[in-house]
Each structure stands twice: as structure tokens, then as C-alpha cells.
Amino acid sequence: MIAPLLTSFSIGALNFPNRVVMAPMTRRRAAYGKLPTALMAQYYAQRASAGLIISESIEVDPLSGLQGPTRPGLFNEKQRDAWLLVTRAVHEAGGRIFAQLSHMGRAAHASQLEPGGRVIAPSAIAASGQIYTAKGPVPYETPAELDTTDIATLVQQYALAAALAQEAEFDGVELHGANGYLIDQFLRDASNQRIDHYGGSAANRARFLLEIFDAVSQVWPRSQIGVRVSPTNTFQGMGDSDPVAHFTAIAQLLSARAPAYLHVVEPPVQPEGVPYVAGAIRANFTGPLILAGKFGLATGNAAIETGRADLVAFGESFLANPDLPQRFLSGAALNEPDKATFYTSGEAGYTDYPFAQG
């Protein structure tokens, strides 16, 4: 019997040979100018046996800073052309890859931005903790609260990045609404305390995401636009007063737009006192659902078999095992990820993880 994770699945016109998704993971290997490199192409191509690869976060903001190595961008033609190295390498290896479009919002620091760039958010509430800069760790800055003109500009930045992603021959795009970055900052009420039509109710807080989705759907078919959310992730001081109710409403709003999938960050076992939200999302979203967050082979198979998910995303295990689906099939032991090399440069801990023998 074939394990549930290793069965095929289709979304729109895209056919996936398995349900093992490579989760988006920032690796900070981009070159100066936020340009993808040949090494990045090798890294992604090595992992082309995934049912779907979701790229690391790709910046949509032209003022996000062009120093490297850092997070890659997709807001100019040089970046578009450099991403072609990656997408063509993945396609030649038989894979499929979506571009994850992102904006850091209040998670940025002014020293990292281009002249004229600002640290921004839906409300003037700083993220918690520290950010690492050229001068070392410093507290997050209080962001500037966006006005409606700013918001309209941001929506168009996402739309431009989506158009460039299509020209760069990606198979689709994912809107990064998770882990404390800008869309997530709008979605959750710990970071969004606006009193206009972008704040208050869950529907109002989802407005920014939905405007971006609608703008991107002028470029891409909806069946090639995914959305990622993290209802209970507390990274950078994120939180929500009622994640079950609020993300139920958000799931319903997204379901009406029929995206490619909804990608939910929620581990199979939540910490004590943290609610389970994915089940409520599943009951209120009619499209394909991806679950992510510390899944292994057994828990991933169980999620598919019980109908809690259609696909499961793997992060660190895919980082350390470029042939993860084959290892799942054969029962081969998994390489351990080298956390010290997650955000360094070069091949170590990036393209030098061994494939299983035989």
C-alpha cells in the first residue's frame, strides 16, 4: 500500500506526483541586489522530487534594501531574470515551484532599507524581541502606521511581483500571510488595532490580503495563487484574541475566492493552552489545505489519511534531505539539519547534504 503522502494530487492544471511539499524557508543565500544565484538554483533543483516547492520569502518592496547575502527580491527585471535560473533548473529536474511573495512590515529595521524606506505596519505597534543589524542586535522599532494611499501602493507592489514571477516561469505564487510579516500583521488583532475599514472585525483585517489576492488574480489564475497563514504563531509578538473565530471567518472569505490552496502553520501537537485552529479552517475552506509545522512521516500520513489535510509541508527535514519523498518511500534514515548553517553563505549546510544510497 502506498503511503498517503506519496499518492498523487492535482490543483487546477498542476499535477503533483506526491503530497510532500517543500515548505518556504529563508536561507539568505541571495547575492547583492537580492539576486538569486546558480547555487540557489542547484539547491532547489536538488529538491525537485517534492510534489510542490514553495520558495523562500521573496521581497516585493523596492525599498527593502539591496545588500546581500539576504532575502531575495522580485521587484525588478534583473531579479526576474535571475529567478529564471532557479525555475528552469527545477523544471528540468521535473519539479514544480511557487514563488512566496512577502513584505517584512514592522519586522524590518530602518538601517536595512533603501533611502526613503520606512518601517511600516497596520498600527504603530513594535514587534517584540530584537532584530539583528550590522551593529548587532537591537530592539524592533515602532513602525509608521500605514494610510490608505500606502496600502494601495503595497497592493500594487504585490501585483507587480506576481507579474514578474509569471515572467520568471514560476508555476504559481503564494501570498505570505504568516509568521509575523506584513499581511499577518493585518490579520491578527495584537498587531492591528486600526479603527478604519482595515481594522476591527476579522473581515476588515482580512481586507488587505483580499485586495492583494484580487490584484494578483488579474495576473494569475486563482488556481495558481496560494495563501499561507499562521493563526497561533507568536513569533515577534504576534497574537490574536480569538484565533478560532477569526480564522474561521478568514477561511470563509478566502474559500469564496477559490485559491489554489490555503497553507496553515499548525503542528500536529499544539503547546498546552494553545487552541487548534486548523480543524475549524478545514471545515470552512472548500479548497485544498496544506498543513505545516514539525510534521514527520507518521503524522503527515495521518493528516492525509484522516482528511485533515490534502498536502503536508516539510521544512527542516527537506532542507537536510534533498530526496525526502524517496526516503519516505524507502524508509531510509534522515539526515539531521545543521542549524548553524541555516543563514550563512556558501554550500555548507545548503547543497552538500547527501542523498540516500541505492
Secondary structure as GFF3:
##gff-version 3
##sequence-region A 1 358
A	DSSP	three_ten_helix	4	6	.	.	.	ID=ss1
A	DSSP	beta_strand	9	11	.	.	.	ID=ss2
A	DSSP	beta_strand	14	16	.	.	.	ID=ss3
A	DSSP	beta_strand	20	22	.	.	.	ID=ss4
A	DSSP	alpha_helix	38	46	.	.	.	ID=ss5
A	DSSP	beta_strand	52	59	.	.	.	ID=ss6
A	DSSP	alpha_helix	77	92	.	.	.	ID=ss7
A	DSSP	beta_strand	97	102	.	.	.	ID=ss8
A	DSSP	three_ten_helix	105	107	.	.	.	ID=ss9
A	DSSP	three_ten_helix	110	112	.	.	.	ID=ss10
A	DSSP	beta_strand	120	121	.	.	.	ID=ss11
A	DSSP	beta_strand	130	133	.	.	.	ID=ss12
A	DSSP	beta_strand	136	139	.	.	.	ID=ss13
A	DSSP	beta_strand	144	145	.	.	.	ID=ss14
A	DSSP	alpha_helix	148	167	.	.	.	ID=ss15
A	DSSP	beta_strand	172	177	.	.	.	ID=ss16
A	DSSP	alpha_helix	182	187	.	.	.	ID=ss17
A	DSSP	alpha_helix	202	205	.	.	.	ID=ss18
A	DSSP	alpha_helix	207	216	.	.	.	ID=ss19
A	DSSP	three_ten_helix	222	224	.	.	.	ID=ss20
A	DSSP	beta_strand	225	229	.	.	.	ID=ss21
A	DSSP	three_ten_helix	235	237	.	.	.	ID=ss22
A	DSSP	alpha_helix	243	255	.	.	.	ID=ss23
A	DSSP	beta_strand	261	265	.	.	.	ID=ss24
A	DSSP	alpha_helix	278	284	.	.	.	ID=ss25
A	DSSP	beta_strand	289	292	.	.	.	ID=ss26
A	DSSP	alpha_helix	297	305	.	.	.	ID=ss27
A	DSSP	beta_strand	311	314	.	.	.	ID=ss28
A	DSSP	alpha_helix	316	320	.	.	.	ID=ss29
A	DSSP	alpha_helix	324	330	.	.	.	ID=ss30
A	DSSP	three_ten_helix	339	341	.	.	.	ID=ss31
###
